[in-house]
Each structure stands twice: as structure tokens, then as C-alpha cells.
Amino acid sequence: MLKGSKMTDTVNQIRLLAQLAKMIILESAIEQRLDELFPAVARHAIVSKLLEDCRTLSKVHRQALDTRLNSLMGGERPSGARAAIYAAGIS
């Protein structure tokens, strides 16, 4: 089996970093939108609990993605997921 070239490996790593960063941005947007919805459902205990559970899950996903992105970049990366996308050359 042939090993990929260094160029291919680098391109794949850049794609992975960019996708992780985009997923972090998506999870952050979900969290923010759920926060905005809380006042509208405050009187509905079941819906409030459902939104809180979704927000918690989104936060856990975002933190796990952020940890993985940070580990892949050797613990040194620009602040914020958007910076990682730009660093990867993808906008």
C-alpha cells in the first residue's frame, strides 16, 4: 500500500483542522440561539428542560471539538475557531 505524499498529508490535515473549526463555530451558534430562545419558553418547564439539555449537549460537543483541535495543533493556536479556519486557508 502506498503512503500519501507529504503534500497530501498536509492538505488532509488542513481540511481536518478547518472542519473541526467550522463545527466549533456551528456548535457555538447553536448554543447562542438556544440561549436566545430561553425567555420565550420560560413558562414551559418541559420545553425549558429540553432546550437546556440541548444547550448542554451542544456545549459538551463544542468543548470536545475545541480540545481535539487544540491537541492537533500542538496546543498552540490562534484564539477562536474562526482564526483556525483562516489559518487553514479556508474562509
PyMOL commands that set and color helices and strands:
alter all, ss='L'
color gray80, all
select helices_A, chain A and resi 6-41+45-72+81-87
alter helices_A, ss='H'
color red, helices_A
deselect
rebuild
show_as cartoon
